[in-house]
Amino acid sequence: MELSMPPPQIYVEKTLAIIKPDIVDKEEEIQDIILRSGFTIVQ
């Protein structure tokens, strides 16, 4: 299924990251690694 879009065409990918409850105390460290890897956290 191909959608017809006028130029410029922008393709967006989403990645879901789930932090397990037993590691939630390292949430800030995980977020820092994600951001340094070039991802954007939206929620």
Order of alpha helices (4+ residues) and beta strands (2+ residues): alpha
